[in-house]
Amino acid sequence: MEELVRVPPEVRERFAVRFGAGVAEWCDELPVLVGELAGRWGLEVLAAGGGGTSRVFRCGRSGGGVVWLKLTPEPAIAREEAEALRHWAAVPSVVALLAADLPAGALLLADVRPGTTLRQLGWSLPEVAALLRELRVPAAPGAGSVLRPLAHRVGFVFDLAERRGRTGLAEHRAAALELASGGPVGLVHGDLHPSNVLAGPGGRPVAIDPRPSWGDPDFDAVDWVLTGPGTPERRITDLAALVPGLSPDRLHAWCRALAPLG
């Protein structure tokens, strides 16, 4: 297991860009943390991977079955994801949270099978509409919520684009922030695109890896409008007919504001 849980050099470099040089200590200590959590939750690490903010381990569980152990150097990210997944706990189109150690930045997630991404499989607009409908659960920010307003997420994605060398984004940022400051307020996934939706049992799309916030749920439809067959205008019209509460005018404005980030 020790070899699997070591953080490889290329991941250390990526984490240093995202979290700062201090993340090296977290990387050094990760094998011990994984071993501790594996013992507590009865896990055997089978494979390792992850994205820009976390390490993710495919694990066998004592008694059978596969689960996923996800750890981030920034516990706030885990707290936000856990809160959103708990709001969506009764929604079969969202991956299930099985356990968490939030001070350690650790989440234990259910397996999704077959688990192929919609980017690999392809998708239809009615499938996406069904997912968007299910994500719109009745929810509102409470006194104990750790989730921030959608404007924070919008600012982050524009900052990230600029760090990667994109220019000429000022007007688009301003338009997106204006949209984020108004409109309906609900639970927003925040990173809903075809690589973050898996094929689940019976072909049901299952969303993973939220970057959640409170704000306009129409934000989650943008990636599906800007990709796929037909014109964006046609996809906006079709989604508005299939997703109650979705505003075609606001979605069109979101797409104009966010299109340069694609």
BAFI-3210 file (N, C-alpha, C; in Angstrom, 3 decimals, decimal comma, padded with zeros to 6 digits):
// residues 262
n [1|2|3|4|5|6|7|8|9|10|11|12|13|14|15|16|17|18|19|20|21|22|23|24|25|26|27|28|29|30|31|32|33|34|35|36|37|38|39|40|41|42|43|44|45|46|47|48|49|50|51|52|53|54|55|56|57|58|59|60|61|62|63|64|65|66|67|68|69|70|71|72|73|74|75|76|77|78|79|80|81|82|83|84|85|86|87|88|89|90|91|92|93|94|95|96|97|98|99|100|101|102|103|104|105|106|107|108|109|110|111|112|113|114|115|116|117|118|119|120|121|122|123|124|125|126|127|128|129|130|131|132|133|134|135|136|137|138|139|140|141|142|143|144|145|146|147|148|149|150|151|152|153|154|155|156|157|158|159|160|161|162|163|164|165|166|167|168|169|170|171|172|173|174|175|176|177|178|179|180|181|182|183|184|185|186|187|188|189|190|191|192|193|194|195|196|197|198|199|200|201|202|203|204|205|206|207|208|209|210|211|212|213|214|215|216|217|218|219|220|221|222|223|224|225|226|227|228|229|230|231|232|233|234|235|236|237|238|239|240|241|242|243|244|245|246|247|248|249|250|251|252|253|254|255|256|257|258|259|260|261|262]
n.u [000,828|002,009|003,505|001,468|000,157|001,905|002,642|003,098|005,805|004,872|002,274|002,710|003,884|001,732|-000,077|001,392|001,250|-001,475|-002,018|000,152|003,595|003,698|002,209|003,769|004,444|002,023|001,790|003,953|003,052|000,811|000,728|000,692|-001,702|-003,572|-003,202|-004,123|-006,849|-007,663|-007,440|-009,368|-011,768|-011,853|-010,475|-008,843|-006,340|-006,469|-005,934|-004,696|-005,357|-006,618|-007,479|-007,107|-007,272|-007,212|-006,325|-007,336|-008,432|-009,028|-010,679|-010,936|-013,416|-013,675|-015,615|-016,539|-017,079|-016,524|-015,154|-014,447|-011,811|-011,252|-009,063|-008,055|-005,715|-006,786|-008,980|-011,372|-012,405|-013,259|-015,206|-017,122|-017,881|-018,911|-021,115|-022,781|-023,217|-024,614|-026,973|-027,944|-028,458|-030,665|-030,928|-030,676|-029,075|-026,675|-023,456|-023,019|-022,256|-020,450|-018,982|-017,027|-014,122|-013,757|-011,969|-009,578|-009,783|-011,007|-013,053|-015,324|-016,559|-019,269|-019,109|-019,574|-021,130|-021,512|-019,601|-018,348|-017,466|-019,683|-018,507|-016,964|-018,896|-020,847|-023,915|-027,372|-029,652|-032,157|-031,334|-029,503|-031,177|-032,858|-031,011|-030,343|-032,832|-033,089|-031,008|-031,958|-032,906|-035,038|-033,452|-031,652|-029,396|-028,353|-027,827|-025,592|-024,193|-021,360|-020,960|-020,196|-021,292|-022,270|-020,849|-018,266|-017,261|-017,424|-015,562|-013,273|-012,967|-012,459|-010,132|-008,430|-008,342|-007,006|-004,550|-003,605|-002,932|-004,889|-006,395|-008,150|-010,578|-012,063|-014,595|-016,279|-015,964|-017,110|-019,752|-020,499|-020,235|-022,205|-024,491|-024,254|-024,801|-027,479|-030,829|-032,372|-031,799|-030,206|-028,917|-025,867|-024,013|-021,579|-019,387|-020,227|-019,927|-019,371|-017,261|-017,510|-019,719|-020,996|-021,839|-024,309|-026,035|-028,267|-027,881|-028,323|-027,371|-024,827|-023,753|-020,559|-017,869|-018,552|-018,198|-019,393|-021,862|-023,967|-026,463|-027,498|-029,101|-029,086|-026,523|-025,307|-026,030|-024,534|-022,164|-023,300|-024,792|-022,886|-021,524|-021,929|-024,440|-026,145|-027,315|-026,298|-028,466|-030,691|-030,334|-030,602|-033,303|-034,541|-033,717|-034,910|-037,550|-037,624|-036,698|-038,065|-038,288|-035,889|-034,370|-034,448|-033,414|-031,597|-029,851|-028,824|-027,442|-025,555|-024,098|-022,979|-021,326|-019,540|-018,451|-015,800|-014,134|-014,113]
n.v [-001,214|001,212|002,259|002,948|005,049|007,125|010,488|011,386|013,092|014,858|015,393|016,618|018,985|020,135|020,465|022,277|024,582|025,072|025,120|026,206|026,280|025,053|022,744|020,564|019,320|018,147|016,300|014,641|013,501|012,134|009,239|008,147|009,184|008,040|005,332|005,333|006,049|003,954|001,802|002,542|002,584|000,132|-000,489|-001,407|-000,233|000,020|001,339|004,489|007,955|011,096|014,653|018,164|019,137|017,122|013,828|010,660|007,497|004,262|001,768|-001,450|-002,802|-004,174|-007,027|-006,787|-005,155|-001,944|001,233|004,789|006,724|009,984|012,663|015,899|018,624|020,897|021,338|022,815|022,495|019,833|020,049|021,674|020,098|017,870|018,999|019,689|017,133|015,921|017,423|016,487|013,850|012,145|011,994|010,101|010,648|011,709|011,128|009,063|010,029|008,291|008,346|010,627|012,488|015,412|017,410|016,236|016,476|014,422|012,263|009,577|007,827|006,423|003,754|004,095|002,445|001,471|003,524|004,975|008,065|010,665|012,187|010,359|008,527|009,946|011,893|012,757|015,501|015,247|013,427|015,019|017,078|015,708|015,162|017,799|018,607|016,913|017,796|020,172|020,401|021,305|023,654|025,841|028,400|027,905|028,864|027,452|026,840|026,089|026,752|029,059|032,120|032,008|033,904|033,799|031,396|032,034|034,166|032,706|030,902|032,665|033,902|031,675|031,147|033,430|033,118|031,093|032,335|033,526|036,338|039,522|039,242|040,852|042,163|039,983|038,735|040,698|040,661|038,048|038,109|039,966|038,519|036,469|037,783|038,157|036,889|033,597|031,639|028,736|025,407|024,929|022,912|023,555|022,624|021,178|019,170|017,102|015,344|015,098|013,648|010,492|007,326|005,574|002,876|001,213|003,106|005,637|009,021|010,114|012,553|013,764|015,090|017,874|021,472|023,231|025,848|028,595|029,861|030,825|028,180|027,786|028,125|025,628|024,532|025,506|024,340|022,264|023,501|024,835|022,831|019,946|018,666|020,640|024,094|026,485|028,133|026,559|024,445|025,774|026,559|024,027|022,904|024,698|024,040|021,563|021,654|022,683|025,997|026,843|029,586|030,784|033,231|034,034|031,851|032,074|034,479|033,704|031,876|033,550|035,090|033,214|031,785|032,395|030,999|028,385]
n.w [000,000|000,649|-001,497|-003,281|-001,967|-001,771|-002,743|-006,010|-007,792|-009,873|-009,067|-006,621|-007,543|-008,908|-006,786|-005,249|-006,785|-006,575|-003,769|-002,457|-001,226|001,253|001,119|000,764|003,163|003,907|001,821|002,434|004,796|004,087|003,543|006,160|007,174|005,396|006,028|008,665|008,345|006,722|008,457|010,361|008,879|007,682|005,193|002,118|000,168|-003,309|-005,697|-006,957|-007,571|-008,730|-008,745|-009,292|-006,698|-004,831|-003,545|-004,571|-003,675|-004,740|-003,060|-001,518|000,614|003,865|004,117|001,629|-001,551|-003,178|-002,457|-002,328|-001,257|-000,486|-000,254|000,751|000,850|001,894|004,282|004,223|001,667|001,694|003,693|002,445|000,229|001,591|002,940|000,783|-000,387|001,660|001,651|-000,743|-000,216|-000,541|-003,222|-006,027|-008,182|-007,425|-006,124|-003,229|000,096|002,437|004,818|006,847|007,748|008,619|009,755|008,959|006,260|004,773|002,867|002,495|-000,136|-002,020|-004,440|-007,978|-010,491|-013,907|-014,065|-016,113|-017,642|-018,799|-020,730|-022,085|-022,904|-024,248|-024,409|-023,913|-024,270|-022,850|-020,799|-019,396|-018,606|-016,821|-014,793|-013,976|-013,001|-010,761|-009,165|-008,229|-005,486|-002,719|-000,882|001,243|002,359|005,649|009,121|009,946|007,653|005,598|003,048|000,455|-001,235|-004,728|-006,160|-005,166|-006,218|-008,931|-009,083|-008,452|-010,673|-012,754|-011,808|-011,881|-014,630|-015,501|-014,214|-015,726|-017,998|-019,586|-021,158|-021,409|-020,037|-018,384|-018,802|-019,103|-016,623|-014,969|-015,891|-015,222|-012,415|-011,819|-012,563|-010,688|-008,365|-008,278|-008,959|-008,497|-005,479|-004,757|-004,190|-005,692|-007,873|-009,166|-010,662|-012,862|-015,408|-018,379|-017,629|-014,931|-014,420|-014,061|-015,532|-013,985|-012,199|-014,369|-016,290|-015,297|-014,947|-012,713|-010,575|-009,561|-007,499|-006,579|-006,517|-004,474|-003,907|-002,820|-004,851|-008,165|-009,674|-012,412|-013,307|-013,362|-015,761|-017,829|-019,056|-020,487|-022,372|-023,891|-025,175|-027,326|-029,672|-032,218|-031,923|-029,378|-028,680|-029,333|-027,557|-025,111|-025,256|-025,334|-022,867|-021,084|-021,454|-020,318|-017,716|-014,890|-013,661|-014,708|-016,238|-019,457|-020,347|-018,333|-018,399|-020,976|-020,660|-018,721|-020,272|-022,225|-020,599|-019,517|-021,613|-022,692|-020,970|-021,661]
ca.u [000,000|002,802|003,856|000,267|-000,322|002,868|002,237|004,157|006,360|004,044|001,121|003,254|004,051|000,399|-000,612|002,128|000,676|-002,839|-002,130|001,347|004,720|003,462|001,511|004,754|004,353|000,823|002,128|004,836|002,321|-000,391|000,685|000,294|-003,126|-004,333|-003,144|-004,989|-008,242|-007,928|-007,675|-010,622|-012,931|-011,759|-010,202|-007,598|-006,111|-006,261|-005,422|-004,622|-005,533|-007,059|-007,517|-006,295|-007,373|-007,333|-005,912|-008,490|-007,973|-010,025|-010,433|-011,826|-013,892|-013,855|-017,000|-016,822|-017,474|-015,525|-015,459|-013,426|-011,314|-010,844|-008,404|-007,589|-004,893|-007,545|-010,195|-012,578|-012,946|-013,994|-016,410|-018,107|-018,405|-019,726|-022,407|-023,609|-023,624|-025,657|-028,225|-028,388|-028,366|-031,795|-030,955|-029,876|-028,195|-025,470|-022,695|-023,358|-021,223|-020,575|-018,363|-016,146|-013,301|-013,612|-010,708|-008,503|-010,039|-011,224|-014,407|-015,464|-017,633|-019,751|-018,713|-020,589|-020,855|-020,169|-018,678|-017,780|-017,931|-020,507|-017,620|-016,564|-020,055|-021,823|-025,080|-028,506|-030,181|-033,123|-030,601|-028,948|-032,303|-033,277|-030,016|-030,506|-034,058|-032,860|-030,099|-032,671|-033,639|-035,306|-032,352|-031,313|-028,310|-028,717|-026,838|-024,367|-023,648|-019,993|-020,908|-020,126|-022,120|-021,784|-019,873|-016,924|-016,883|-017,208|-014,273|-012,197|-012,725|-011,818|-008,743|-007,683|-008,111|-005,987|-003,257|-003,186|-002,525|-006,000|-006,503|-009,370|-011,725|-012,643|-016,029|-016,971|-015,982|-018,092|-021,092|-020,767|-020,430|-023,523|-025,467|-024,134|-025,311|-028,940|-031,494|-032,780|-030,722|-030,339|-027,653|-025,222|-022,916|-020,440|-018,386|-021,018|-019,582|-019,459|-016,265|-017,905|-020,970|-020,712|-022,966|-024,607|-026,895|-029,356|-027,553|-028,645|-026,208|-024,541|-022,806|-019,498|-016,921|-019,092|-017,532|-020,723|-022,083|-025,362|-026,666|-028,407|-028,887|-028,872|-025,080|-024,909|-026,415|-023,731|-021,286|-024,102|-025,232|-021,738|-021,015|-022,985|-024,987|-027,089|-026,864|-026,568|-029,820|-031,626|-030,184|-031,203|-034,765|-034,952|-033,529|-035,920|-038,814|-037,511|-036,263|-038,882|-037,552|-034,723|-034,669|-033,652|-032,690|-030,440|-028,902|-028,146|-026,490|-024,458|-023,269|-022,184|-020,306|-018,579|-017,954|-014,350|-013,398|-014,151]
ca.v [000,000|002,428|002,825|003,528|006,254|008,218|011,511|011,467|014,453|015,732|015,820|017,596|020,262|020,686|020,907|023,465|025,717|025,320|025,326|026,825|025,381|024,332|021,479|019,474|018,594|017,306|015,185|013,726|012,830|011,471|007,787|007,845|009,493|007,012|004,116|005,512|005,999|002,605|000,967|002,934|002,309|-001,205|-000,320|-001,839|000,639|-000,763|002,194|005,902|008,948|012,369|015,825|019,311|019,525|015,977|012,479|009,767|006,111|003,184|000,874|-002,541|-002,672|-005,450|-007,433|-006,737|-003,895|-000,921|002,607|005,741|007,591|011,248|013,522|017,178|019,376|022,043|020,764|023,560|021,902|018,643|020,466|022,165|018,959|017,049|019,658|019,551|015,740|015,626|018,000|015,647|012,451|011,357|012,134|009,003|011,142|012,287|010,105|009,031|010,188|007,201|008,749|011,770|013,057|016,726|018,068|015,629|016,680|013,089|011,817|008,219|007,929|005,179|003,444|004,290|001,507|001,164|004,597|005,666|009,442|011,030|012,682|009,190|007,813|010,782|012,160|013,404|016,618|014,787|012,879|016,147|017,777|014,930|015,398|019,160|018,642|016,251|018,603|021,344|020,038|022,451|023,882|027,259|028,539|028,029|029,544|026,659|026,455|026,501|027,094|030,486|032,519|031,650|034,912|033,339|030,401|032,759|034,844|031,711|030,350|033,706|034,016|030,519|031,348|034,466|032,533|030,230|033,168|034,091|037,790|040,096|038,635|041,765|042,380|038,717|038,574|041,635|040,173|036,841|038,496|040,603|037,427|035,729|038,591|038,226|035,664|032,660|031,068|027,321|024,695|024,848|021,953|024,435|022,073|020,123|019,002|015,673|014,511|014,969|012,885|009,102|006,420|004,742|001,710|001,458|004,237|006,921|009,883|010,380|013,658|013,653|016,207|019,240|022,641|023,790|027,192|029,029|030,832|030,527|026,816|027,775|028,062|024,246|024,113|026,208|023,451|021,412|024,351|025,239|021,658|019,063|018,907|021,737|025,417|026,804|028,682|025,441|023,681|026,571|026,444|022,674|022,720|025,488|023,316|020,307|021,876|023,734|027,031|027,323|030,793|030,833|034,507|034,010|030,853|032,665|035,467|032,940|031,305|034,643|035,528|032,165|031,126|032,497|030,119|027,026]
ca.w [000,000|000,828|-002,799|-003,868|-001,296|-001,912|-003,702|-007,010|-007,980|-010,717|-008,270|-005,666|-008,249|-009,164|-005,504|-004,809|-007,513|-006,088|-002,327|-001,897|-000,945|002,501|000,894|000,763|004,438|003,809|000,934|003,171|005,869|003,565|003,754|007,539|007,295|004,681|006,824|009,835|007,905|006,228|009,625|011,018|008,040|007,120|003,767|001,486|-000,984|-004,524|-006,775|-006,580|-008,624|-008,164|-009,605|-008,938|-005,293|-003,925|-003,906|-004,484|-003,626|-004,893|-001,923|-001,166|001,989|004,549|003,924|000,195|-002,165|-003,488|-002,054|-002,748|-000,194|-001,104|000,734|000,243|001,802|002,404|004,861|003,852|000,443|002,114|004,432|001,488|-000,523|002,484|003,177|-000,416|-000,559|002,660|001,137|-001,857|000,223|-001,040|-004,680|-006,581|-009,242|-006,819|-005,409|-001,808|001,116|003,404|006,080|006,667|008,820|008,008|010,118|008,175|004,836|004,220|002,563|002,001|-001,112|-002,611|-005,807|-009,015|-011,572|-014,392|-013,720|-017,272|-017,675|-019,945|-021,792|-022,865|-023,433|-024,931|-023,579|-024,571|-023,496|-021,836|-019,656|-018,649|-017,987|-015,656|-013,746|-013,480|-012,190|-009,479|-008,357|-007,706|-004,271|-001,850|000,054|001,400|003,327|007,051|009,966|010,076|006,356|005,272|001,633|000,161|-002,376|-006,056|-006,619|-004,797|-007,224|-010,192|-008,976|-008,483|-012,005|-013,564|-011,323|-012,373|-016,059|-015,671|-013,832|-016,832|-019,114|-020,367|-021,051|-021,954|-019,363|-017,387|-019,031|-018,848|-015,171|-014,410|-016,230|-014,430|-011,018|-011,723|-012,555|-009,431|-007,256|-008,337|-009,372|-007,440|-004,665|-004,450|-004,074|-007,000|-007,931|-009,388|-011,583|-013,491|-016,827|-018,701|-016,952|-013,529|-014,350|-014,391|-015,785|-012,828|-012,454|-015,310|-017,151|-014,664|-014,706|-011,307|-010,450|-008,562|-007,365|-006,581|-005,933|-004,260|-003,384|-002,857|-005,916|-009,265|-010,179|-013,864|-013,517|-013,615|-017,118|-018,838|-019,833|-021,361|-023,480|-024,713|-025,881|-027,797|-031,015|-032,357|-031,511|-027,970|-028,530|-029,354|-026,314|-024,046|-025,388|-024,963|-021,425|-020,379|-021,534|-019,583|-016,335|-014,278|-012,946|-015,451|-017,002|-020,683|-020,458|-017,438|-018,887|-022,125|-020,132|-018,116|-021,346|-022,824|-019,645|-019,201|-022,820|-022,907|-020,080|-022,186]
c.u [000,851|003,149|002,662|-000,093|000,701|002,388|003,355|004,598|005,476|002,807|001,557|003,400|002,701|-000,223|000,098|001,610|-000,678|-002,865|-000,925|002,388|004,508|002,770|002,479|004,676|003,144|001,109|003,001|004,058|001,118|-000,384|000,242|-001,194|-003,977|-004,343|-004,070|-006,457|-008,611|-008,196|-009,011|-011,834|-012,859|-011,503|-008,886|-007,413|-005,732|-005,634|-005,488|-004,810|-005,901|-006,998|-006,643|-006,320|-007,355|-006,585|-007,108|-008,001|-009,161|-009,695|-011,428|-012,210|-014,054|-015,334|-017,422|-017,231|-016,312|-016,039|-014,283|-013,079|-010,712|-010,278|-007,890|-006,733|-005,636|-008,870|-011,479|-013,225|-013,770|-015,275|-017,507|-018,720|-019,316|-021,088|-023,331|-024,103|-024,677|-026,992|-028,820|-028,477|-029,492|-031,893|-030,087|-028,919|-026,972|-024,780|-022,971|-022,120|-021,456|-020,045|-017,443|-015,339|-012,927|-012,368|-009,513|-008,680|-010,346|-012,709|-014,346|-016,729|-017,997|-019,180|-019,887|-020,230|-021,935|-019,154|-017,984|-018,320|-018,805|-019,673|-017,177|-017,758|-020,866|-023,069|-026,165|-029,032|-031,259|-032,448|-030,082|-030,062|-032,790|-032,310|-030,183|-031,763|-033,799|-031,931|-030,814|-033,537|-033,948|-034,201|-032,065|-030,214|-028,840|-027,589|-025,526|-023,702|-022,222|-019,877|-020,957|-021,046|-021,449|-020,753|-018,448|-016,422|-016,588|-015,853|-013,118|-011,922|-012,107|-010,377|-007,887|-007,366|-007,009|-004,606|-002,710|-002,908|-003,634|-006,091|-007,850|-010,644|-012,502|-014,147|-016,830|-017,048|-017,057|-019,518|-021,458|-021,015|-021,781|-024,626|-025,457|-024,725|-026,829|-029,536|-031,853|-031,565|-031,071|-028,962|-027,090|-024,074|-021,602|-019,373|-019,020|-020,745|-019,488|-018,404|-016,587|-019,286|-020,669|-021,996|-023,136|-025,481|-028,054|-029,109|-027,861|-027,375|-026,064|-023,442|-021,810|-018,775|-017,552|-018,092|-018,666|-020,721|-023,583|-025,510|-027,637|-028,148|-028,678|-027,388|-024,644|-025,248|-025,452|-022,898|-022,071|-024,649|-024,082|-021,085|-022,194|-023,537|-025,976|-026,514|-027,104|-027,975|-030,861|-031,557|-030,763|-032,719|-035,248|-034,810|-034,591|-037,272|-038,814|-037,196|-037,090|-038,021|-036,346|-035,132|-033,829|-032,846|-031,450|-029,401|-028,142|-027,101|-025,302|-023,524|-022,418|-021,039|-019,193|-017,943|-016,432|-013,528|-013,316|-012,893]
c.v [001,249|003,087|003,527|004,877|007,385|009,198|011,677|012,909|015,376|016,219|016,834|018,961|020,927|021,215|022,170|024,714|026,088|025,755|026,041|025,788|024,553|023,001|020,297|018,656|017,665|016,085|014,155|012,894|012,015|009,953|007,390|008,081|008,441|005,703|004,171|005,384|004,613|001,651|001,260|002,464|000,939|-001,216|-000,971|-001,004|-000,205|000,051|003,638|006,790|010,269|013,484|016,937|019,689|018,348|014,766|011,566|008,335|005,161|002,118|-000,272|-002,396|-004,048|-005,813|-007,363|-005,361|-002,946|000,431|003,486|006,660|008,840|012,154|014,782|017,875|020,533|021,541|021,509|022,992|020,667|019,021|020,912|021,011|018,106|017,694|019,487|018,110|015,344|016,237|017,103|014,165|011,577|011,378|011,037|009,437|011,868|011,182|010,203|009,204|009,143|007,571|009,926|012,009|014,443|017,483|017,516|015,844|015,392|012,792|010,380|008,174|006,570|004,998|003,713|003,359|001,574|002,285|005,273|007,087|009,687|011,637|011,531|008,548|008,635|010,946|012,815|014,513|016,179|014,168|014,001|016,896|017,038|015,132|016,793|019,281|018,043|017,057|019,788|020,954|021,306|022,592|025,366|027,369|028,729|028,666|028,776|026,306|026,955|026,910|028,602|030,840|032,162|032,652|034,501|032,325|031,070|033,470|033,875|031,221|031,390|033,928|032,883|030,679|032,381|033,961|031,630|031,014|033,738|035,586|038,249|039,592|039,606|041,950|041,113|038,439|039,461|041,157|038,951|037,182|039,192|039,535|036,690|036,475|038,681|036,890|034,774|032,130|029,621|026,711|024,459|023,842|022,678|023,916|020,927|020,106|017,509|014,785|014,310|014,343|011,488|008,356|005,510|003,563|002,066|002,615|005,593|007,754|010,191|011,437|013,389|014,988|017,596|020,249|023,581|025,207|027,438|030,080|030,314|029,119|026,744|027,740|026,646|023,769|024,618|025,253|022,596|022,206|024,636|024,060|020,847|019,479|020,064|023,053|025,619|027,328|027,572|024,651|024,448|026,440|025,075|022,436|023,484|024,786|022,072|020,477|023,006|024,706|027,555|028,496|030,820|032,119|034,500|032,991|031,390|033,675|034,781|032,398|032,372|035,041|034,500|031,507|031,253|031,570|028,692|026,619]
c.w [000,000|-000,495|-003,434|-003,256|-001,300|-002,966|-004,730|-007,261|-008,802|-009,974|-007,221|-006,324|-008,486|-007,878|-005,010|-005,503|-006,918|-004,624|-001,707|-001,492|000,317|002,327|000,891|002,047|004,438|002,939|001,658|004,183|005,374|003,770|005,165|007,722|006,596|005,469|008,030|009,450|007,397|007,387|010,281|010,224|007,357|005,626|003,368|000,227|-002,191|-005,649|-006,317|-007,802|-007,983|-009,174|-009,073|-007,474|-004,333|-004,460|-003,644|-004,603|-003,776|-003,864|-001,911|000,298|002,608|004,509|002,473|-000,275|-002,339|-003,026|-002,475|-001,576|-000,839|-000,023|000,071|001,294|002,453|002,973|004,498|002,594|000,786|002,852|003,471|000,697|000,349|002,731|001,982|-000,581|000,461|002,253|000,053|-001,479|-000,333|-002,561|-005,301|-007,679|-008,707|-006,039|-003,904|-000,944|002,197|004,780|005,789|007,934|008,322|008,476|009,341|006,677|004,105|004,042|002,086|001,150|-001,673|-004,014|-006,748|-010,167|-012,639|-014,245|-014,885|-017,318|-018,910|-021,062|-022,685|-023,578|-024,422|-024,066|-024,431|-023,676|-022,500|-020,611|-018,762|-017,930|-016,747|-014,494|-013,146|-012,618|-010,810|-008,576|-007,702|-006,513|-003,473|-000,810|000,088|002,447|004,738|007,844|010,035|008,764|006,179|003,808|001,433|-001,008|-003,700|-006,572|-006,278|-005,816|-008,560|-010,172|-009,080|-009,898|-012,932|-013,122|-011,876|-013,856|-016,302|-015,261|-014,928|-018,110|-019,964|-020,118|-021,624|-021,315|-018,468|-017,572|-018,739|-017,349|-014,553|-014,678|-015,394|-012,965|-010,816|-011,710|-011,213|-008,258|-007,238|-008,695|-008,200|-006,683|-004,338|-004,321|-005,468|-006,920|-008,178|-010,329|-012,367|-014,996|-017,109|-018,059|-015,475|-013,376|-014,875|-014,731|-014,577|-013,198|-013,382|-016,250|-016,546|-014,509|-013,218|-011,220|-009,329|-008,461|-007,413|-006,027|-005,541|-003,700|-003,359|-003,945|-006,958|-009,802|-011,691|-014,226|-013,924|-015,025|-018,188|-019,686|-020,819|-022,544|-024,439|-025,440|-026,402|-029,147|-031,032|-031,873|-030,019|-027,748|-028,483|-028,051|-025,127|-024,072|-024,919|-023,460|-020,639|-020,391|-020,650|-018,101|-015,725|-013,480|-013,673|-016,327|-018,269|-020,811|-019,562|-017,924|-020,098|-021,656|-019,466|-019,197|-022,009|-021,898|-019,484|-020,422|-023,005|-022,002|-020,622|-022,925]
res [m|e|e|l|v|r|v|p|p|e|v|r|e|r|f|a|v|r|f|g|a|g|v|a|e|w|c|d|e|l|p|v|l|v|g|e|l|a|g|r|w|g|l|e|v|l|a|a|g|g|g|g|t|s|r|v|f|r|c|g|r|s|g|g|g|v|v|w|l|k|l|t|p|e|p|a|i|a|r|e|e|a|e|a|l|r|h|w|a|a|v|p|s|v|v|a|l|l|a|a|d|l|p|a|g|a|l|l|l|a|d|v|r|p|g|t|t|l|r|q|l|g|w|s|l|p|e|v|a|a|l|l|r|e|l|r|v|p|a|a|p|g|a|g|s|v|l|r|p|l|a|h|r|v|g|f|v|f|d|l|a|e|r|r|g|r|t|g|l|a|e|h|r|a|a|a|l|e|l|a|s|g|g|p|v|g|l|v|h|g|d|l|h|p|s|n|v|l|a|g|p|g|g|r|p|v|a|i|d|p|r|p|s|w|g|d|p|d|f|d|a|v|d|w|v|l|t|g|p|g|t|p|e|r|r|i|t|d|l|a|a|l|v|p|g|l|s|p|d|r|l|h|a|w|c|r|a|l|a|p|l|g]
***
